[in-house]
Amino acid sequence: MTSTWEPPPYIPPGQHTVATRLRQFGTAARERWQPWFADAGIAYPADVVVLVGLKHERRLQVYAGPTWRRLAFVRDLPWTATSGGPGPKLREGDRQIPEGTYDIESLNPNSRFHVSLRVGYPNEHDRRTAAREGRTRLGGDIMIHGGDRSIGCIAVGDEAAEDLFVLAADVGLENIEVVLAPRDFRRMDTLARTPSRPVWLRGLYTQLAAALQNLPPATVNTARGGADSVQVGWPLP
């Protein structure tokens, strides 16, 4: 019997679309997601997804569910690179990863770092505080991407970037929220030890702490390749 299988068409570098990327690795990424979602008791793809980026811990946590009020922890992804330190992004070139609540603006199938999800920085809070302080040139192009390099972005490695790319495409960008925090405020006393400058920072951290407290506990499933301890980026004060 003659096989009718044909290899997928060659796509030159820089000419991929979201659709060609989904044909390229969508099936494999969905197969990787299925056991994680099954363990969480959530059907894939979920209706809504929350991505939590924790700068101190260097982790990206994935939550999903049928509604924003009914979320389950799905998976924990280590960062492969980061830059900057604690504190929000204030201006272009400061190498800081933003802190706040954001959307996903778009998917980039031709990223310099394999594929990426573009974070909606600056958000309204970033613009409002910058205007009050006379800051301009806030920067942008904040991505969650593959590879192991970062200049203000979150790198998670190529396979994890593929998984997140496919998840975002399947769920829909309008159904994804990103929470970026300097550390996991669910840990005891961490909010009490945060800086008070600029003057609006404590209020932002209080809001981020409340957002994190509304999420269920994150447990790492080491049987599926998770880490049994977090990777620390800088000492707690």
Backbone bond lengths (Angstrom), bond angles and torsions (degrees), N, CA, C in turn:
res aa  C-N    CA-C-N  psi(-1)  N-CA   C-N-CA  omega(-1)  CA-C   N-CA-C  phi
1 M - - - 1.466 - - 1.521 109.61 -
2 T 1.292 117.73 130.39 1.457 122.43 -177.48 1.518 110.47 -83.35
3 S 1.322 116.45 130.90 1.457 120.37 179.39 1.523 110.29 -73.21
4 T 1.328 115.65 140.89 1.471 120.48 177.62 1.522 111.83 -103.07
5 W 1.343 117.17 4.17 1.464 120.12 -179.15 1.516 111.11 -68.21
6 E 1.295 116.57 137.04 1.456 121.66 175.61 1.520 108.86 -128.50
7 P 1.323 117.78 142.11 1.462 119.36 178.53 1.517 110.34 -65.03
8 P 1.333 116.96 151.73 1.468 119.21 177.94 1.515 110.17 -63.06
9 P 1.315 117.22 151.98 1.467 120.22 -178.63 1.529 111.03 -63.96
10 Y 1.310 115.98 146.90 1.464 121.44 178.82 1.525 109.67 -72.29
11 I 1.335 115.84 130.81 1.464 121.49 176.91 1.528 107.41 -110.71
12 P 1.327 118.90 117.84 1.468 120.35 179.66 1.520 110.97 -61.88
13 P 1.326 117.25 151.10 1.471 120.57 177.69 1.523 111.55 -53.45
14 G 1.332 115.46 136.70 1.455 120.86 178.13 1.511 114.87 84.32
15 Q 1.331 117.65 -0.97 1.467 120.09 -177.20 1.525 113.01 -117.18
16 H 1.314 116.33 15.36 1.457 119.35 175.20 1.522 110.36 -71.26
17 T 1.311 115.86 153.67 1.457 123.53 167.74 1.514 107.72 -116.67
18 V 1.330 116.52 171.38 1.465 118.73 174.97 1.516 110.01 -57.71
19 A 1.329 116.45 -40.68 1.465 120.21 -178.41 1.519 111.90 -63.63
20 T 1.335 118.36 -42.50 1.467 119.14 -179.20 1.526 110.81 -69.11
21 R 1.344 117.35 -34.28 1.463 119.02 175.97 1.525 110.77 -65.62
22 L 1.324 117.17 -40.05 1.465 119.56 178.96 1.523 110.83 -64.69
23 R 1.326 117.18 -36.43 1.464 119.25 175.48 1.524 110.75 -68.30
24 Q 1.331 115.95 -33.24 1.454 120.40 -176.60 1.522 112.46 -70.42
25 F 1.354 117.00 -48.98 1.471 118.01 -175.16 1.524 113.33 -134.24
26 G 1.321 118.46 11.36 1.460 120.70 -178.53 1.512 113.58 -62.37
27 T 1.318 117.62 -44.82 1.470 120.56 -177.94 1.523 110.58 -62.65
28 A 1.329 117.09 -45.66 1.469 120.39 -179.08 1.524 111.22 -64.36
29 A 1.337 117.28 -40.91 1.463 120.10 179.90 1.517 111.00 -65.36
30 R 1.321 117.80 -41.62 1.473 120.40 179.06 1.521 110.78 -64.92
31 E 1.315 116.94 -37.29 1.467 119.39 176.77 1.527 111.15 -65.03
32 R 1.329 116.72 -35.06 1.467 118.83 176.68 1.520 111.34 -70.03
33 W 1.346 117.70 -35.45 1.465 120.64 -179.70 1.520 112.53 -71.13
34 Q 1.321 118.17 -34.23 1.465 121.22 -169.83 1.528 113.47 -52.35
35 P 1.337 120.52 -50.12 1.478 118.10 -178.56 1.522 112.98 -66.19
36 W 1.322 117.98 -32.35 1.471 119.66 178.11 1.531 110.15 -65.47
37 F 1.328 116.52 -45.49 1.463 120.13 178.88 1.519 110.94 -67.08
38 A 1.332 117.35 -37.42 1.462 119.88 178.10 1.526 110.67 -62.87
39 D 1.327 117.40 -42.97 1.463 120.57 178.12 1.525 111.47 -61.69
40 A 1.339 116.67 -33.20 1.466 120.93 -179.42 1.525 112.19 -82.83
41 G 1.334 117.67 -7.92 1.455 121.10 -178.98 1.518 112.92 74.61
42 I 1.345 116.67 27.02 1.466 121.99 -177.85 1.519 108.52 -120.12
43 A 1.329 116.30 135.05 1.455 120.31 176.56 1.526 109.62 -73.10
44 Y 1.328 115.54 142.43 1.460 120.20 175.94 1.525 109.61 -99.48
45 P 1.343 117.89 136.06 1.468 127.23 -6.93 1.515 110.84 -80.82
46 A 1.311 116.67 149.60 1.457 120.91 178.84 1.527 110.15 -73.11
47 D 1.327 115.87 168.33 1.465 120.06 177.49 1.522 111.91 -78.46
48 V 1.353 116.29 -34.61 1.462 120.15 179.48 1.525 108.76 -138.42
49 V 1.328 115.53 152.28 1.465 122.13 -179.44 1.523 108.92 -137.37
50 V 1.321 115.92 139.45 1.460 122.20 172.14 1.522 107.76 -120.55
51 L 1.330 115.81 126.75 1.457 122.42 175.23 1.520 108.12 -104.98
52 V 1.318 116.96 124.90 1.465 122.23 -178.57 1.523 108.67 -111.92
53 G 1.322 116.67 115.51 1.450 121.65 177.04 1.519 110.07 -101.61
54 L 1.324 117.23 120.69 1.462 123.22 -178.18 1.524 108.33 -111.19
55 K 1.331 116.43 111.19 1.453 120.76 -171.69 1.523 112.31 -68.76
56 H 1.314 117.70 -46.55 1.465 120.91 -179.31 1.522 111.59 -62.32
57 E 1.314 115.92 -44.53 1.455 120.83 -177.90 1.533 113.06 -80.17
58 R 1.333 117.18 -16.66 1.463 122.98 -177.46 1.528 110.87 56.54
59 R 1.312 115.02 52.47 1.464 121.20 179.37 1.522 109.17 -132.12
60 L 1.324 114.94 150.50 1.457 122.22 169.78 1.516 106.94 -119.96
61 Q 1.328 116.46 115.11 1.456 121.84 -177.64 1.527 109.52 -101.43
62 V 1.316 115.38 137.25 1.460 121.94 -177.75 1.524 108.94 -110.10
63 Y 1.334 116.10 123.52 1.463 123.60 174.73 1.522 108.06 -118.64
64 A 1.322 116.51 147.31 1.461 120.03 -179.42 1.511 109.52 -151.35
65 G 1.325 115.51 160.59 1.449 119.59 178.54 1.514 112.49 177.89
66 P 1.322 116.19 -178.51 1.465 120.71 179.62 1.530 113.07 -78.07
67 T 1.344 117.19 -24.38 1.465 121.52 178.09 1.525 107.86 -145.49
68 W 1.344 115.49 168.19 1.458 120.12 178.74 1.526 111.95 -65.19
69 R 1.329 117.26 -22.56 1.463 121.31 -179.42 1.520 113.16 -94.14
70 R 1.309 116.85 -4.70 1.469 120.81 -178.73 1.524 108.41 -128.91
71 L 1.326 114.76 74.91 1.453 121.11 -177.34 1.531 110.30 -108.84
72 A 1.303 116.12 149.71 1.462 122.49 174.36 1.518 108.78 -126.51
73 F 1.315 115.84 146.84 1.455 119.81 174.66 1.526 109.18 -71.97
74 V 1.335 116.28 132.46 1.465 120.94 -177.11 1.520 112.18 -109.28
75 R 1.332 116.41 -49.72 1.461 118.03 -167.69 1.519 110.44 -160.87
76 D 1.312 115.65 152.85 1.459 123.25 179.92 1.529 107.90 -122.61
77 L 1.337 117.08 124.81 1.456 121.29 -177.66 1.527 109.99 -117.13
78 P 1.324 118.56 128.74 1.468 120.09 176.43 1.526 110.77 -76.32
79 W 1.324 116.14 146.66 1.451 120.37 172.27 1.522 108.64 -78.07
80 T 1.312 116.81 143.12 1.457 120.86 175.18 1.520 111.88 -95.55
81 A 1.324 117.61 -12.67 1.466 121.86 176.26 1.511 108.91 -164.62
82 T 1.323 115.49 154.34 1.456 121.74 175.94 1.520 107.71 -152.05
83 S 1.317 117.05 173.25 1.463 120.48 177.36 1.522 108.29 -149.52
84 G 1.338 115.36 166.60 1.450 119.62 -178.75 1.514 111.47 74.63
85 G 1.323 115.58 -155.70 1.450 121.79 -178.19 1.506 110.25 -153.90
86 P 1.331 117.66 -161.66 1.460 119.88 179.39 1.517 110.34 -65.16
87 G 1.325 115.60 146.79 1.458 120.77 -179.46 1.509 111.01 115.28
88 P 1.330 117.62 152.75 1.461 121.80 -175.71 1.527 112.14 -74.58
89 K 1.299 116.07 165.48 1.462 121.57 171.32 1.519 108.28 -77.93
90 L 1.331 117.31 128.99 1.464 121.80 -176.62 1.513 113.33 -114.22
91 R 1.323 117.66 -27.16 1.467 119.18 -175.03 1.530 110.17 -157.59
92 E 1.305 114.68 161.00 1.449 121.56 177.02 1.529 110.59 -60.02
93 G 1.316 116.01 134.22 1.447 120.64 175.61 1.507 115.61 87.34
94 D 1.345 119.32 0.83 1.466 119.26 -179.07 1.530 112.91 -82.92
95 R 1.326 116.40 -2.31 1.471 123.35 175.86 1.529 113.18 64.95
96 Q 1.326 117.18 11.18 1.458 120.61 -179.19 1.525 111.22 -82.91
97 I 1.325 115.90 142.75 1.460 121.60 166.88 1.520 107.13 -81.39
98 P 1.331 119.15 132.71 1.476 120.86 -178.04 1.518 112.30 -60.01
99 E 1.315 115.06 162.91 1.457 122.89 173.24 1.519 107.95 -130.53
100 G 1.314 116.67 126.89 1.462 121.14 -177.62 1.513 110.06 152.26
101 T 1.321 115.35 -167.25 1.463 122.39 178.18 1.519 108.34 -111.28
102 Y 1.318 116.23 129.19 1.456 121.31 -171.81 1.528 110.64 -136.23
103 D 1.327 114.82 166.12 1.453 120.19 169.93 1.525 108.73 -103.66
104 I 1.313 115.60 177.39 1.456 121.63 170.73 1.519 106.78 -102.38
105 E 1.321 116.35 117.58 1.463 120.45 -175.21 1.521 112.72 -78.58
106 S 1.327 116.65 -39.57 1.458 119.16 -174.31 1.521 109.98 -164.92
107 L 1.320 115.07 167.91 1.455 122.90 173.69 1.523 108.34 -110.24
108 N 1.314 115.88 136.52 1.462 120.49 179.61 1.525 108.71 -111.53
109 P 1.333 117.96 107.13 1.462 119.99 -179.59 1.521 113.38 -80.47
110 N 1.343 117.20 -4.95 1.462 121.94 -177.35 1.520 111.57 -125.70
111 S 1.316 116.31 40.56 1.450 121.13 -178.96 1.529 111.02 -65.53
112 R 1.329 116.43 152.75 1.466 120.93 171.34 1.522 110.47 -61.76
113 F 1.322 115.74 -23.16 1.457 121.75 -179.60 1.522 109.40 -116.86
114 H 1.320 114.80 61.42 1.465 125.70 176.16 1.524 110.97 72.89
115 V 1.344 118.23 -92.65 1.470 121.75 174.88 1.524 107.34 -135.56
116 S 1.337 116.34 161.31 1.463 117.94 -175.99 1.514 111.73 -152.60
117 L 1.341 113.99 161.28 1.455 124.01 172.90 1.529 106.81 -113.47
118 R 1.314 116.85 125.08 1.462 121.39 -177.44 1.527 109.93 -86.95
119 V 1.327 116.00 119.92 1.465 122.48 179.65 1.524 109.27 -81.10
120 G 1.333 116.30 140.04 1.461 121.74 -175.49 1.514 114.33 -78.48
121 Y 1.328 116.70 54.53 1.466 122.55 173.66 1.518 108.39 -96.90
122 P 1.355 118.22 139.03 1.468 127.99 -1.60 1.520 111.84 -80.54
123 N 1.330 115.35 147.63 1.459 119.52 174.64 1.529 109.48 -93.62
124 E 1.310 117.06 -173.98 1.459 120.62 -176.49 1.526 111.48 -63.04
125 H 1.322 117.86 -39.19 1.466 120.75 178.67 1.525 110.43 -63.11
126 D 1.331 117.10 -43.38 1.465 120.66 178.60 1.529 110.92 -59.95
127 R 1.321 117.33 -44.31 1.467 120.81 -178.81 1.527 111.39 -67.99
128 R 1.320 116.52 -40.55 1.466 120.37 -177.43 1.525 111.27 -65.95
129 T 1.324 117.71 -45.87 1.464 119.53 -179.35 1.528 110.75 -69.18
130 A 1.321 117.35 -35.29 1.465 119.72 177.32 1.518 111.04 -64.35
131 A 1.328 116.89 -40.88 1.463 120.10 179.53 1.519 111.18 -63.03
132 R 1.329 117.42 -40.23 1.467 120.41 179.27 1.528 111.42 -64.64
133 E 1.324 116.40 -33.57 1.461 120.80 -176.19 1.524 113.39 -95.97
134 G 1.330 116.68 1.10 1.456 120.09 178.99 1.515 114.25 73.42
135 R 1.317 116.98 21.42 1.461 119.97 178.53 1.524 110.04 -87.56
136 T 1.310 116.00 137.50 1.462 122.20 174.54 1.523 107.97 -125.61
137 R 1.326 116.34 177.49 1.474 120.96 179.18 1.532 110.09 52.87
138 L 1.330 114.42 64.56 1.460 120.52 -177.12 1.525 113.20 -75.23
139 G 1.313 117.29 -12.33 1.453 119.79 -177.45 1.520 111.80 85.23
140 G 1.299 116.16 -177.21 1.460 121.97 -178.83 1.514 110.10 178.99
141 D 1.325 115.94 -153.64 1.467 121.71 -179.45 1.525 111.39 54.35
142 I 1.308 116.90 44.69 1.458 121.83 176.61 1.530 108.15 -88.95
143 M 1.312 115.37 122.33 1.462 121.08 -172.76 1.524 112.04 -124.39
144 I 1.313 114.76 154.37 1.462 122.89 160.71 1.516 104.62 -105.10
145 H 1.329 117.15 114.32 1.466 118.66 -168.23 1.519 111.58 -141.19
146 G 1.332 114.40 176.64 1.444 121.33 178.54 1.515 112.20 -80.79
147 G 1.309 115.57 -167.47 1.455 120.24 177.98 1.514 113.08 75.88
148 D 1.328 115.04 -167.04 1.467 120.99 -177.47 1.527 111.19 -139.25
149 R 1.335 116.09 39.26 1.456 121.83 175.01 1.518 108.71 -131.90
150 S 1.341 115.97 152.38 1.466 119.78 -178.40 1.518 110.47 -150.88
151 I 1.334 115.09 135.37 1.469 122.08 166.63 1.526 105.92 -131.13
152 G 1.325 115.75 77.77 1.456 120.52 -178.07 1.513 114.27 85.15
153 C 1.328 117.14 5.76 1.463 121.56 -179.96 1.527 109.81 -114.37
154 I 1.332 115.56 173.05 1.462 122.13 177.85 1.519 108.03 -108.02
155 A 1.318 117.12 114.15 1.461 122.24 176.91 1.521 109.32 -98.04
156 V 1.332 116.32 133.81 1.465 120.89 -177.66 1.523 112.73 -127.13
157 G 1.336 117.91 6.34 1.459 120.26 -176.64 1.516 111.19 87.94
158 D 1.319 116.24 157.67 1.463 120.53 -171.36 1.528 113.33 -66.24
159 E 1.339 118.21 -46.12 1.461 118.90 -176.81 1.521 111.56 -64.98
160 A 1.341 117.42 -43.79 1.463 119.96 178.18 1.522 110.68 -63.92
161 A 1.336 117.59 -37.00 1.461 120.39 177.24 1.527 110.69 -63.36
162 E 1.318 116.75 -39.63 1.468 119.78 175.32 1.526 110.73 -61.09
163 D 1.331 116.25 -45.51 1.461 119.82 -179.67 1.527 111.14 -59.55
164 L 1.322 117.43 -45.75 1.464 121.02 -179.32 1.529 111.24 -68.16
165 F 1.309 117.31 -37.40 1.467 122.40 177.56 1.526 110.37 -60.05
166 V 1.335 115.95 -47.80 1.464 120.13 -179.09 1.527 110.48 -68.61
167 L 1.331 117.13 -42.14 1.462 120.21 177.79 1.523 110.92 -57.77
168 A 1.332 116.70 -46.30 1.463 120.35 -179.27 1.522 111.55 -63.61
169 A 1.324 116.97 -40.35 1.464 120.27 178.94 1.525 110.91 -65.62
170 D 1.326 117.22 -39.09 1.463 120.96 -177.50 1.529 111.84 -74.10
171 V 1.326 117.38 -37.34 1.471 121.26 -178.19 1.523 111.33 -79.78
172 G 1.336 117.00 -35.45 1.464 121.47 -175.28 1.514 110.13 101.02
173 L 1.315 116.95 129.32 1.467 120.76 -174.80 1.515 112.28 -60.40
174 E 1.321 117.28 -32.67 1.462 120.93 -178.87 1.528 112.11 -68.40
175 N 1.322 117.33 -11.48 1.463 121.78 -178.00 1.524 112.71 -107.79
176 I 1.331 116.48 19.95 1.460 121.44 -178.20 1.522 109.99 -123.39
177 E 1.322 116.02 134.80 1.459 122.62 174.53 1.526 108.36 -122.40
178 V 1.329 115.86 142.35 1.459 121.95 179.30 1.522 108.41 -118.62
179 V 1.322 116.34 125.88 1.461 122.47 176.08 1.522 107.32 -112.48
180 L 1.332 116.95 117.92 1.459 122.19 179.32 1.518 108.48 -113.84
181 A 1.329 116.27 119.23 1.460 121.87 -174.94 1.523 110.05 -127.58
182 P 1.335 117.39 152.57 1.464 119.35 179.59 1.519 112.66 -66.31
183 R 1.315 116.69 -27.23 1.462 122.42 179.40 1.520 108.41 -163.52
184 D 1.311 116.51 174.05 1.453 120.13 -179.06 1.528 108.94 -80.97
185 F 1.326 116.94 101.21 1.462 121.76 -177.85 1.522 112.56 -70.34
186 R 1.317 118.46 -2.73 1.458 120.70 174.28 1.523 111.52 -76.63
187 R 1.319 116.71 -14.09 1.468 120.41 175.65 1.520 109.80 -76.27
188 M 1.305 116.59 142.49 1.453 122.33 -174.01 1.534 111.55 -58.01
189 D 1.312 116.02 133.27 1.464 124.86 170.94 1.530 114.70 69.78
190 T 1.332 118.97 3.72 1.458 117.34 -177.10 1.524 111.84 -68.77
191 L 1.333 118.24 -34.72 1.462 119.76 -179.87 1.519 111.05 -66.46
192 A 1.346 117.16 -34.49 1.460 120.44 -178.34 1.522 111.77 -66.22
193 R 1.338 117.35 -19.83 1.458 119.97 -176.15 1.520 112.87 -104.03
194 T 1.313 117.39 18.70 1.459 120.45 179.77 1.518 110.40 -88.52
195 P 1.336 117.80 152.94 1.465 120.50 -179.62 1.526 111.69 -67.64
196 S 1.326 115.92 159.44 1.469 121.17 -179.21 1.517 112.32 -108.70
197 R 1.329 118.58 7.12 1.452 122.53 178.35 1.519 109.47 -125.22
198 P 1.358 116.75 138.55 1.463 127.65 -2.68 1.530 112.42 -62.39
199 V 1.321 115.63 168.58 1.464 120.11 -169.52 1.528 112.22 -61.75
200 W 1.332 117.45 -26.98 1.460 120.28 -177.72 1.534 112.38 -85.71
201 L 1.332 117.67 -6.02 1.463 119.60 -171.95 1.526 112.01 -67.58
202 R 1.326 117.13 -39.61 1.463 119.51 -179.36 1.521 110.93 -61.54
203 G 1.324 117.34 -38.99 1.455 120.20 177.65 1.518 111.94 -64.10
204 L 1.343 117.15 -41.28 1.460 120.48 177.44 1.520 110.76 -62.38
205 Y 1.335 117.17 -43.55 1.455 120.09 -178.99 1.524 111.75 -67.25
206 T 1.323 117.30 -33.32 1.461 119.91 175.92 1.530 110.33 -63.66
207 Q 1.340 116.80 -40.46 1.458 120.48 177.44 1.525 111.54 -66.19
208 L 1.331 116.96 -41.23 1.459 119.86 178.63 1.527 110.95 -65.85
209 A 1.339 116.55 -38.89 1.458 119.94 177.78 1.524 111.03 -61.53
210 A 1.332 116.66 -41.49 1.466 120.00 178.85 1.523 110.75 -64.64
211 A 1.342 117.25 -39.92 1.465 120.52 178.91 1.523 110.87 -63.28
212 L 1.328 117.01 -40.66 1.460 120.19 179.38 1.528 111.72 -69.79
213 Q 1.332 116.59 -37.75 1.464 119.83 -179.61 1.523 111.61 -64.44
214 N 1.319 117.62 -24.85 1.457 121.13 179.97 1.525 112.78 -78.65
215 L 1.324 116.99 -8.41 1.459 120.65 -179.68 1.531 110.38 -92.78
216 P 1.323 117.76 150.83 1.470 119.78 177.25 1.522 109.99 -69.21
217 P 1.331 117.60 162.54 1.464 120.69 179.35 1.523 111.54 -59.79
218 A 1.323 115.15 145.74 1.460 121.04 176.81 1.511 109.05 -96.63
219 T 1.318 116.91 122.21 1.458 121.94 177.90 1.513 108.20 -119.95
220 V 1.324 117.08 132.71 1.457 121.47 -177.35 1.518 109.94 -89.51
221 N 1.321 116.85 125.32 1.459 122.32 179.17 1.521 108.28 -91.36
222 T 1.339 117.10 95.55 1.455 120.71 -176.39 1.523 112.15 -66.57
223 A 1.330 117.79 -21.62 1.459 120.09 179.23 1.526 111.65 -66.98
224 R 1.321 117.55 -21.33 1.460 121.06 179.48 1.521 112.00 -105.34
225 G 1.305 116.60 21.81 1.450 119.12 173.87 1.502 114.69 93.98
226 G 1.341 118.82 10.14 1.450 120.18 177.44 1.510 110.84 -77.38
227 A 1.332 115.76 167.27 1.459 120.41 177.69 1.519 109.08 -92.12
228 D 1.329 116.81 145.32 1.456 118.80 -178.78 1.523 111.70 -91.76
229 S 1.326 118.03 3.68 1.457 121.63 173.21 1.509 108.58 -149.83
230 V 1.333 116.88 151.00 1.446 119.97 -178.49 1.507 110.04 -80.11
231 Q 1.331 114.98 156.63 1.453 121.90 178.51 1.526 107.46 -97.21
232 V 1.297 117.80 123.84 1.461 121.99 -172.64 1.514 110.19 -93.81
233 G 1.336 116.10 133.13 1.453 120.15 -178.03 1.508 113.24 -92.51
234 W 1.334 119.86 -38.82 1.447 122.76 177.34 1.509 108.18 -151.87
235 P 1.328 118.24 156.88 1.471 119.64 -175.53 1.511 112.34 -64.52
236 L 1.313 115.70 143.39 1.458 119.36 170.39 1.522 109.52 -68.84
237 P 1.336 118.09 140.67 1.465 119.42 179.26 1.523 111.23 -69.12
